[in-house]
Amino acid sequence: MVGKVEERRKDLRDRLIRIAERHIEEEGLSAVKARALATEADCSVGAIYNVFDDLQDIMIAVNGRTFQSLGAHVAKALKGKTNLPPTDRLIVMSHAYMDYAALHPNLWRALFGLRMSTDMQVPQWYLDELARLFGYISGPVSECFPDFDAEEVDLMTRTLFSSVHGIVLLGLENRISAVPEAQLEYMIALLLRSATQKKN
């Protein structure tokens, strides 16, 4: 009996995540509403809170799937290119990152739309997915900076990621201060080469 109850809970949880993911993809984070989710999942609003603490937990679960999808997109772009110099691999990854953001803008924005900080209780699996994504970057970073210890590699990884993310964010949103969209790939490559040229 316990097994069937847990199976139903898991089924409801998975359905809610998939529904929320579609709502975010189509309309953004603000589209995740308890009543709408319950109606589509054919459950009561109260049933949602039997499998999730709150709506943010559902959004975190969707973001976990997005991290996996983004990581797969980056890995696909790197296929057959692992012998490239480290800076070139960083450039390939940055272009794949921008491509994913353009293809899935709402899911991509949702990764950074939740108020999540280093002093919050964040699920370990979520941190693991983030670490896996950063792992793609830290490999070539450590090759570019062979004298860096693990902490310095992590800091440089986050710095390069933040730099590329900022350029992509402003560029795709056509902000007045942004790099023109047609020049995004070129300027990202220039930034990465400039940041790593002394060690390449």
GROMACS elastic network, one bead per residue, 0.5 to 0.9 nm:
[ bonds ]
;  ai    aj funct       b0    kb
    1     4     6  0.52503   500
    1     5     6  0.63675   500
    1     6     6  0.87332   500
    2     5     6  0.51207   500
    2     6     6  0.61839   500
    2     7     6  0.85007   500
    3     6     6  0.52102   500
    3     7     6  0.60626   500
    3     8     6  0.86759   500
    4     8     6  0.61617   500
    4     9     6  0.85664   500
    5     8     6  0.51800   500
    5     9     6  0.62367   500
    5    10     6  0.86506   500
    6    10     6  0.60949   500
    6    11     6  0.85092   500
    7    10     6  0.50969   500
    7    11     6  0.61033   500
    7    12     6  0.86120   500
    8    12     6  0.61173   500
    8    13     6  0.84683   500
    9    12     6  0.51607   500
    9    13     6  0.60531   500
    9    14     6  0.85885   500
    9    50     6  0.81413   500
    9    51     6  0.64851   500
   10    14     6  0.60744   500
   10    15     6  0.85113   500
   10    51     6  0.79948   500
   11    14     6  0.52024   500
   11    15     6  0.61493   500
   11    16     6  0.86195   500
   12    15     6  0.50863   500
   12    16     6  0.61060   500
   12    17     6  0.86033   500
   12    41     6  0.74187   500
   12    43     6  0.84058   500
   12    47     6  0.86452   500
   12    48     6  0.81158   500
   12    51     6  0.77329   500
   13    16     6  0.52174   500
   13    17     6  0.62609   500
   13    18     6  0.87389   500
   13    48     6  0.79201   500
   13    51     6  0.61194   500
   13    52     6  0.77224   500
   13    58     6  0.86395   500
   14    17     6  0.51618   500
   14    18     6  0.62476   500
   14    19     6  0.86361   500
   15    18     6  0.51764   500
   15    19     6  0.61080   500
   15    20     6  0.85005   500
   15    41     6  0.65113   500
   16    19     6  0.51099   500
   16    20     6  0.59691   500
   16    21     6  0.83663   500
   16    37     6  0.65989   500
   16    38     6  0.80522   500
   16    40     6  0.85730   500
   16    41     6  0.64163   500
   16    48     6  0.79386   500
   16    58     6  0.75676   500
   17    20     6  0.51267   500
   17    21     6  0.59453   500
   17    22     6  0.86299   500
   17    58     6  0.61630   500
   17    59     6  0.78544   500
   17    61     6  0.66844   500
   17    62     6  0.60170   500
   18    21     6  0.50123   500
   18    22     6  0.63045   500
   18    23     6  0.87132   500
   18    62     6  0.77103   500
   19    22     6  0.52278   500
   19    23     6  0.62865   500
   19    24     6  0.86907   500
   19    32     6  0.89828   500
   19    37     6  0.68111   500
   19    40     6  0.75210   500
   19    41     6  0.75750   500
   20    23     6  0.50169   500
   20    24     6  0.61012   500
   20    25     6  0.84764   500
   20    29     6  0.87473   500
   20    31     6  0.81477   500
   20    32     6  0.59935   500
   20    33     6  0.86075   500
   20    37     6  0.69959   500
   20    58     6  0.73206   500
   20    59     6  0.73381   500
   20    62     6  0.71746   500
   21    24     6  0.51855   500
   21    25     6  0.60740   500
   21    26     6  0.86214   500
   21    32     6  0.87446   500
   21    58     6  0.89853   500
   21    59     6  0.79638   500
   21    61     6  0.89772   500
   21    62     6  0.56520   500
   21    63     6  0.84693   500
   21    65     6  0.87085   500
   21    66     6  0.88503   500
   21   107     6  0.76866   500
   22    26     6  0.61196   500
   22    27     6  0.84283   500
   23    26     6  0.52072   500
   23    27     6  0.57818   500
   23    28     6  0.67697   500
   23    29     6  0.77784   500
   23    30     6  0.88928   500
   23    31     6  0.58615   500
   23    32     6  0.64838   500
   24    27     6  0.52421   500
   24    29     6  0.51489   500
   24    30     6  0.76313   500
   24    31     6  0.62146   500
   24    32     6  0.68664   500
   24    59     6  0.87749   500
   24    62     6  0.87444   500
   24   106     6  0.61515   500
   24   107     6  0.61488   500
   24   110     6  0.76282   500
   25    28     6  0.60446   500
   25    29     6  0.84517   500
   25   104     6  0.68714   500
   25   105     6  0.76425   500
   25   106     6  0.52212   500
   25   107     6  0.53679   500
   25   108     6  0.88520   500
   26    31     6  0.84610   500
   26   106     6  0.71928   500
   26   107     6  0.87873   500
   27    30     6  0.73404   500
   27    31     6  0.57883   500
   27    32     6  0.88751   500
   27   106     6  0.70479   500
   28    31     6  0.57672   500
   28    32     6  0.79251   500
   28   105     6  0.87251   500
   28   106     6  0.50984   500
   28   107     6  0.71656   500
   28   109     6  0.80362   500
   28   110     6  0.71084   500
   29    32     6  0.58569   500
   29    59     6  0.77678   500
   29   106     6  0.75782   500
   29   107     6  0.82384   500
   29   109     6  0.85312   500
   29   110     6  0.61356   500
   29   113     6  0.75055   500
   29   114     6  0.85225   500
   30    33     6  0.75399   500
   31    36     6  0.87109   500
   32    36     6  0.75898   500
   32    37     6  0.72359   500
   32    55     6  0.74830   500
   32    58     6  0.87923   500
   32    59     6  0.80175   500
   33    36     6  0.54386   500
   33    37     6  0.61751   500
   33    38     6  0.86328   500
   33    55     6  0.77028   500
   34    37     6  0.51561   500
   34    38     6  0.60747   500
   34    39     6  0.86222   500
   34    45     6  0.61816   500
   34    48     6  0.75540   500
   34    55     6  0.71600   500
   35    38     6  0.50797   500
   35    39     6  0.61397   500
   35    40     6  0.86647   500
   35    44     6  0.81299   500
   35    45     6  0.60091   500
   36    39     6  0.51927   500
   36    40     6  0.62870   500
   36    41     6  0.85183   500
   36    45     6  0.89627   500
   37    40     6  0.53097   500
   37    41     6  0.59410   500
   37    42     6  0.83131   500
   37    43     6  0.84432   500
   37    45     6  0.80209   500
   37    48     6  0.83506   500
   38    41     6  0.50694   500
   38    42     6  0.57601   500
   38    43     6  0.50047   500
   38    44     6  0.55677   500
   38    45     6  0.53758   500
   38    46     6  0.86480   500
   38    47     6  0.80018   500
   38    48     6  0.70485   500
   39    42     6  0.50895   500
   39    43     6  0.64498   500
   39    44     6  0.75463   500
   39    45     6  0.83050   500
   40    43     6  0.78809   500
   41    44     6  0.86442   500
   43    46     6  0.81910   500
   43    47     6  0.62757   500
   43    48     6  0.76455   500
   44    47     6  0.51672   500
   44    48     6  0.70326   500
   45    48     6  0.54541   500
   45    49     6  0.72570   500
   46    49     6  0.54025   500
   46    50     6  0.67232   500
   47    50     6  0.50291   500
   47    51     6  0.69969   500
   47    52     6  0.88287   500
   48    51     6  0.56659   500
   48    52     6  0.60847   500
   48    53     6  0.83228   500
   48    54     6  0.81167   500
   48    55     6  0.86506   500
   49    53     6  0.55315   500
   49    54     6  0.63170   500
   49    55     6  0.84845   500
   50    53     6  0.73901   500
   51    54     6  0.89843   500
   52    55     6  0.72798   500
   52    56     6  0.87116   500
   52    57     6  0.60774   500
   52    58     6  0.66906   500
   53    56     6  0.80651   500
   53    57     6  0.63114   500
   53    58     6  0.85038   500
   54    57     6  0.54915   500
   54    58     6  0.70724   500
   55    58     6  0.51549   500
   55    59     6  0.64238   500
   55    60     6  0.87070   500
   56    60     6  0.60756   500
   56    61     6  0.85610   500
   56   114     6  0.77410   500
   57    60     6  0.50039   500
   57    61     6  0.62445   500
   57    62     6  0.87061   500
   58    61     6  0.50597   500
   58    62     6  0.63283   500
   58    63     6  0.86546   500
   59    63     6  0.61218   500
   59    64     6  0.85979   500
   59   110     6  0.80551   500
   59   111     6  0.89554   500
   59   114     6  0.80217   500
   60    64     6  0.62064   500
   60    65     6  0.88199   500
   60   111     6  0.83368   500
   60   114     6  0.81080   500
   60   123     6  0.88196   500
   60   126     6  0.77178   500
   61    64     6  0.50600   500
   61    65     6  0.66204   500
   61    66     6  0.87926   500
   61   126     6  0.81158   500
   62    65     6  0.51903   500
   62    66     6  0.63044   500
   62    67     6  0.87735   500
   62   107     6  0.83801   500
   62   110     6  0.87982   500
   62   111     6  0.88549   500
   63    67     6  0.61278   500
   63    68     6  0.86228   500
   63   107     6  0.74847   500
   63   108     6  0.84500   500
   63   110     6  0.69318   500
   63   111     6  0.56074   500
   63   126     6  0.82830   500
   64    67     6  0.51544   500
   64    68     6  0.64746   500
   64    69     6  0.87634   500
   64   111     6  0.85849   500
   64   125     6  0.80669   500
   64   126     6  0.59153   500
   64   129     6  0.66469   500
   64   130     6  0.83840   500
   65    68     6  0.50949   500
   65    69     6  0.62137   500
   65    70     6  0.85833   500
   65   129     6  0.88898   500
   66    70     6  0.59309   500
   66    71     6  0.83379   500
   66   107     6  0.67186   500
   66   108     6  0.73424   500
   66   110     6  0.89567   500
   66   111     6  0.76085   500
   67    70     6  0.50784   500
   67    71     6  0.59811   500
   67    72     6  0.85443   500
   67   108     6  0.88163   500
   67   111     6  0.79499   500
   67   126     6  0.87310   500
   67   129     6  0.62571   500
   67   130     6  0.68607   500
   67   132     6  0.87804   500
   67   133     6  0.71411   500
   68    71     6  0.50739   500
   68    72     6  0.61717   500
   68    73     6  0.86252   500
   68   129     6  0.69121   500
   68   130     6  0.89911   500
   68   132     6  0.87695   500
   68   133     6  0.81100   500
   69    72     6  0.51092   500
   69    73     6  0.62222   500
   69    74     6  0.87287   500
   70    73     6  0.50056   500
   70    74     6  0.62646   500
   70    75     6  0.85864   500
   70    96     6  0.87385   500
   70    97     6  0.73827   500
   70   100     6  0.67004   500
   70   101     6  0.88467   500
   70   108     6  0.85489   500
   70   133     6  0.80162   500
   71    74     6  0.51219   500
   71    75     6  0.60792   500
   71    76     6  0.85523   500
   71    97     6  0.89451   500
   71   129     6  0.87760   500
   71   132     6  0.77750   500
   71   133     6  0.56905   500
   71   136     6  0.82471   500
   72    76     6  0.60547   500
   72    77     6  0.86182   500
   73    76     6  0.51731   500
   73    77     6  0.63837   500
   73    78     6  0.88371   500
   73    96     6  0.67896   500
   73    97     6  0.78829   500
   73    99     6  0.89129   500
   73   100     6  0.71053   500
   74    77     6  0.51254   500
   74    78     6  0.63827   500
   74    79     6  0.88596   500
   74    92     6  0.82676   500
   74    93     6  0.57140   500
   74    94     6  0.84112   500
   74    95     6  0.88037   500
   74    96     6  0.55274   500
   74    97     6  0.66667   500
   74   100     6  0.84897   500
   74   133     6  0.87433   500
   74   136     6  0.82103   500
   75    78     6  0.50799   500
   75    79     6  0.63143   500
   75    93     6  0.81689   500
   75    96     6  0.89174   500
   75   136     6  0.80993   500
   76    79     6  0.51974   500
   76    80     6  0.88586   500
   76    96     6  0.87613   500
   77    80     6  0.84067   500
   77    81     6  0.80654   500
   77    92     6  0.68285   500
   77    93     6  0.69235   500
   77    95     6  0.87398   500
   77    96     6  0.62596   500
   78    81     6  0.51735   500
   78    82     6  0.64065   500
   78    89     6  0.71709   500
   78    92     6  0.68506   500
   78    93     6  0.70396   500
   78    96     6  0.88102   500
   79    82     6  0.68880   500
   80    83     6  0.77023   500
   81    84     6  0.55753   500
   81    89     6  0.72489   500
   81    92     6  0.86914   500
   82    85     6  0.82164   500
   82    86     6  0.86631   500
   82    89     6  0.72573   500
   83    86     6  0.84923   500
   83    89     6  0.86124   500
   84    87     6  0.81406   500
   84    88     6  0.60602   500
   84    89     6  0.61069   500
   85    88     6  0.53768   500
   85    89     6  0.64310   500
   85    90     6  0.88970   500
   85   140     6  0.81456   500
   85   143     6  0.88831   500
   85   144     6  0.89608   500
   85   200     6  0.81462   500
   86    89     6  0.50615   500
   86    90     6  0.62836   500
   86    91     6  0.87092   500
   86   139     6  0.81558   500
   86   141     6  0.70512   500
   86   142     6  0.87980   500
   86   143     6  0.64125   500
   86   144     6  0.64273   500
   86   200     6  0.80444   500
   87    90     6  0.50028   500
   87    91     6  0.62758   500
   87    92     6  0.87005   500
   87   140     6  0.69156   500
   87   141     6  0.79263   500
   87   143     6  0.89415   500
   87   144     6  0.72448   500
   87   189     6  0.87045   500
   87   192     6  0.68089   500
   87   193     6  0.63999   500
   87   196     6  0.67969   500
   87   197     6  0.81846   500
   87   200     6  0.76028   500
   88    92     6  0.62194   500
   88    93     6  0.86363   500
   88   189     6  0.83289   500
   88   192     6  0.87507   500
   88   193     6  0.82974   500
   89    93     6  0.61731   500
   89    94     6  0.85499   500
   89   137     6  0.86702   500
   89   140     6  0.70486   500
   90    93     6  0.50869   500
   90    94     6  0.60952   500
   90    95     6  0.86538   500
   90   136     6  0.86583   500
   90   137     6  0.66527   500
   90   140     6  0.68376   500
   90   141     6  0.80884   500
   90   189     6  0.85223   500
   90   192     6  0.73884   500
   91    94     6  0.50208   500
   91    95     6  0.62029   500
   91    96     6  0.85626   500
   91   185     6  0.84861   500
   91   188     6  0.73562   500
   91   189     6  0.55832   500
   91   192     6  0.69040   500
   91   193     6  0.84411   500
   92    95     6  0.52850   500
   92    96     6  0.62595   500
   92    97     6  0.86536   500
   92   189     6  0.88144   500
   93    97     6  0.60608   500
   93    98     6  0.86324   500
   93   136     6  0.81964   500
   93   137     6  0.79100   500
   94    98     6  0.62512   500
   94    99     6  0.85478   500
   94   161     6  0.84046   500
   94   164     6  0.68287   500
   94   165     6  0.86406   500
   94   185     6  0.82496   500
   94   188     6  0.74188   500
   94   189     6  0.81848   500
   95    98     6  0.50760   500
   95    99     6  0.60794   500
   95   100     6  0.86194   500
   95   184     6  0.89150   500
   95   185     6  0.63909   500
   95   188     6  0.81493   500
   95   189     6  0.86442   500
   96   100     6  0.61352   500
   96   101     6  0.85876   500
   97   100     6  0.51984   500
   97   101     6  0.62770   500
   97   102     6  0.87284   500
   97   164     6  0.88077   500
   97   165     6  0.84183   500
   97   168     6  0.85376   500
   98   101     6  0.50581   500
   98   102     6  0.62453   500
   98   103     6  0.86676   500
   98   164     6  0.86425   500
   98   165     6  0.82254   500
   98   168     6  0.60750   500
   98   169     6  0.87513   500
   98   172     6  0.86254   500
   98   184     6  0.87815   500
   98   185     6  0.83720   500
   99   102     6  0.51457   500
   99   103     6  0.61893   500
   99   104     6  0.86269   500
  100   103     6  0.50391   500
  100   104     6  0.59510   500
  100   105     6  0.77400   500
  100   108     6  0.76556   500
  101   104     6  0.53249   500
  101   106     6  0.82344   500
  101   107     6  0.81420   500
  101   108     6  0.55366   500
  101   109     6  0.78946   500
  101   168     6  0.79802   500
  101   169     6  0.84656   500
  101   172     6  0.82405   500
  102   105     6  0.54586   500
  102   108     6  0.85815   500
  102   172     6  0.72109   500
  103   108     6  0.89406   500
  104   107     6  0.55782   500
  104   108     6  0.59697   500
  104   109     6  0.85610   500
  105   108     6  0.50920   500
  105   109     6  0.60017   500
  105   110     6  0.84874   500
  105   172     6  0.88288   500
  106   109     6  0.50981   500
  106   110     6  0.60579   500
  106   111     6  0.88550   500
  107   110     6  0.50254   500
  107   111     6  0.67132   500
  108   111     6  0.54614   500
  108   112     6  0.75527   500
  108   113     6  0.89488   500
  109   112     6  0.55647   500
  109   113     6  0.59246   500
  109   169     6  0.86477   500
  110   114     6  0.66496   500
  111   114     6  0.69188   500
  112   115     6  0.77293   500
  112   116     6  0.81779   500
  113   116     6  0.85619   500
  116   119     6  0.82911   500
  116   120     6  0.64841   500
  116   121     6  0.87238   500
  116   122     6  0.77456   500
  117   120     6  0.55271   500
  117   121     6  0.86711   500
  117   122     6  0.85465   500
  118   121     6  0.81075   500
  118   122     6  0.83094   500
  119   122     6  0.87449   500
  121   124     6  0.89429   500
  122   125     6  0.85448   500
  122   126     6  0.69106   500
  122   127     6  0.71322   500
  123   126     6  0.53353   500
  123   127     6  0.66545   500
  123   128     6  0.88121   500
  124   127     6  0.50700   500
  124   128     6  0.61016   500
  124   129     6  0.86939   500
  125   129     6  0.62682   500
  125   130     6  0.87032   500
  126   129     6  0.51691   500
  126   130     6  0.63658   500
  126   131     6  0.86157   500
  127   130     6  0.50614   500
  127   131     6  0.60513   500
  127   132     6  0.85361   500
  128   132     6  0.60713   500
  128   133     6  0.86615   500
  129   132     6  0.50197   500
  129   133     6  0.63526   500
  129   134     6  0.87003   500
  130   133     6  0.51551   500
  130   134     6  0.62366   500
  130   135     6  0.84852   500
  131   135     6  0.59038   500
  131   136     6  0.89287   500
  132   136     6  0.69781   500
  133   136     6  0.56907   500
  133   137     6  0.74213   500
  134   137     6  0.52211   500
  134   138     6  0.61485   500
  134   139     6  0.88463   500
  134   154     6  0.84702   500
  134   157     6  0.70061   500
  134   158     6  0.77481   500
  134   161     6  0.82465   500
  135   138     6  0.50489   500
  135   139     6  0.63198   500
  135   157     6  0.87226   500
  136   139     6  0.59897   500
  136   140     6  0.77027   500
  137   140     6  0.60236   500
  137   141     6  0.62715   500
  137   142     6  0.88174   500
  137   157     6  0.61428   500
  137   158     6  0.88251   500
  137   160     6  0.86519   500
  137   161     6  0.80234   500
  138   142     6  0.59535   500
  138   143     6  0.85953   500
  138   153     6  0.64389   500
  138   154     6  0.67353   500
  138   156     6  0.81581   500
  138   157     6  0.55327   500
  138   158     6  0.88311   500
  139   142     6  0.54193   500
  139   143     6  0.66511   500
  139   144     6  0.89598   500
  139   153     6  0.88761   500
  140   144     6  0.62073   500
  140   145     6  0.86244   500
  141   144     6  0.50226   500
  141   145     6  0.61518   500
  141   146     6  0.83610   500
  141   153     6  0.65055   500
  141   154     6  0.87655   500
  141   156     6  0.73242   500
  141   157     6  0.65887   500
  141   196     6  0.82681   500
  142   145     6  0.50569   500
  142   146     6  0.54953   500
  142   147     6  0.81743   500
  142   148     6  0.69900   500
  142   149     6  0.85136   500
  142   150     6  0.83756   500
  142   153     6  0.59496   500
  142   157     6  0.89266   500
  143   146     6  0.54000   500
  143   199     6  0.83481   500
  143   200     6  0.85152   500
  144   147     6  0.89650   500
  144   196     6  0.62090   500
  144   197     6  0.81895   500
  144   198     6  0.83843   500
  144   199     6  0.51727   500
  144   200     6  0.59061   500
  145   148     6  0.55804   500
  145   149     6  0.89627   500
  145   153     6  0.76017   500
  145   196     6  0.78819   500
  145   198     6  0.88737   500
  145   199     6  0.59306   500
  145   200     6  0.84632   500
  146   149     6  0.81332   500
  146   199     6  0.80883   500
  148   151     6  0.77745   500
  148   152     6  0.54438   500
  148   153     6  0.59082   500
  149   152     6  0.53442   500
  149   153     6  0.62159   500
  149   154     6  0.86926   500
  150   153     6  0.50883   500
  150   154     6  0.61491   500
  150   155     6  0.86380   500
  151   154     6  0.51086   500
  151   155     6  0.62148   500
  151   156     6  0.86749   500
  152   155     6  0.50174   500
  152   156     6  0.61243   500
  152   157     6  0.84331   500
  153   156     6  0.51534   500
  153   157     6  0.59755   500
  153   158     6  0.86068   500
  154   158     6  0.62237   500
  154   159     6  0.85440   500
  155   158     6  0.52376   500
  155   159     6  0.60997   500
  155   160     6  0.86723   500
  156   160     6  0.60608   500
  156   161     6  0.83791   500
  157   160     6  0.53679   500
  157   161     6  0.60881   500
  157   162     6  0.85229   500
  158   161     6  0.50215   500
  158   162     6  0.59371   500
  158   163     6  0.84711   500
  159   162     6  0.51243   500
  159   163     6  0.61210   500
  159   164     6  0.86664   500
  160   163     6  0.50493   500
  160   164     6  0.61694   500
  160   165     6  0.83927   500
  160   191     6  0.89908   500
  160   192     6  0.75727   500
  160   195     6  0.82988   500
  161   164     6  0.52701   500
  161   165     6  0.59003   500
  161   166     6  0.84811   500
  162   165     6  0.50107   500
  162   166     6  0.60233   500
  162   167     6  0.86428   500
  163   166     6  0.52717   500
  163   167     6  0.64127   500
  163   168     6  0.87348   500
  163   188     6  0.87035   500
  163   191     6  0.85649   500
  164   167     6  0.52096   500
  164   168     6  0.61567   500
  164   169     6  0.85126   500
  164   188     6  0.64924   500
  164   191     6  0.84399   500
  164   192     6  0.85873   500
  165   168     6  0.51132   500
  165   169     6  0.59165   500
  165   170     6  0.85329   500
  166   169     6  0.50961   500
  166   170     6  0.61023   500
  166   171     6  0.82524   500
  167   170     6  0.54811   500
  167   171     6  0.58641   500
  167   172     6  0.84563   500
  167   178     6  0.70132   500
  167   179     6  0.69696   500
  167   184     6  0.73963   500
  167   187     6  0.86921   500
  167   188     6  0.74672   500
  168   171     6  0.50626   500
  168   172     6  0.58885   500
  168   173     6  0.83368   500
  168   178     6  0.86875   500
  168   179     6  0.86325   500
  168   181     6  0.86827   500
  168   184     6  0.72466   500
  168   188     6  0.86605   500
  169   172     6  0.55060   500
  169   173     6  0.61690   500
  169   174     6  0.85732   500
  169   175     6  0.86858   500
  169   178     6  0.85418   500
  170   173     6  0.52617   500
  170   174     6  0.60942   500
  170   175     6  0.53323   500
  170   176     6  0.82862   500
  170   177     6  0.73283   500
  170   178     6  0.50341   500
  170   179     6  0.74192   500
  171   174     6  0.51248   500
  171   175     6  0.64900   500
  171   176     6  0.89845   500
  171   177     6  0.85069   500
  171   179     6  0.55416   500
  171   180     6  0.62318   500
  171   181     6  0.54826   500
  171   184     6  0.69720   500
  172   175     6  0.79269   500
  172   178     6  0.84594   500
  172   180     6  0.88053   500
  172   181     6  0.66349   500
  173   178     6  0.82750   500
  174   177     6  0.82266   500
  174   178     6  0.63269   500
  174   179     6  0.82881   500
  174   180     6  0.74953   500
  174   181     6  0.75222   500
  175   178     6  0.51462   500
  175   179     6  0.84907   500
  176   179     6  0.86305   500
  178   181     6  0.81436   500
  179   182     6  0.82944   500
  179   183     6  0.65380   500
  179   184     6  0.61660   500
  179   187     6  0.78296   500
  180   183     6  0.54375   500
  180   184     6  0.64774   500
  181   184     6  0.52219   500
  181   185     6  0.82753   500
  182   185     6  0.75780   500
  182   186     6  0.84341   500
  183   186     6  0.53873   500
  183   187     6  0.60861   500
  183   188     6  0.85438   500
  184   187     6  0.52887   500
  184   188     6  0.60280   500
  184   189     6  0.85315   500
  185   188     6  0.52314   500
  185   189     6  0.61769   500
  185   190     6  0.85936   500
  186   189     6  0.52349   500
  186   190     6  0.61863   500
  186   191     6  0.86903   500
  187   191     6  0.60675   500
  187   192     6  0.86071   500
  188   191     6  0.50677   500
  188   192     6  0.62326   500
  188   193     6  0.85935   500
  189   192     6  0.51933   500
  189   193     6  0.60847   500
  189   194     6  0.84671   500
  190   193     6  0.52083   500
  190   194     6  0.60346   500
  190   195     6  0.85450   500
  191   194     6  0.51436   500
  191   195     6  0.61119   500
  191   196     6  0.87008   500
  192   195     6  0.50569   500
  192   196     6  0.61813   500
  192   197     6  0.81849   500
  193   196     6  0.52984   500
  193   197     6  0.53942   500
  193   200     6  0.88007   500
  194   197     6  0.54172   500
  194   198     6  0.80973   500
  195   198     6  0.78009   500
  196   199     6  0.57622   500
  196   200     6  0.64253   500
  197   200     6  0.50838   500
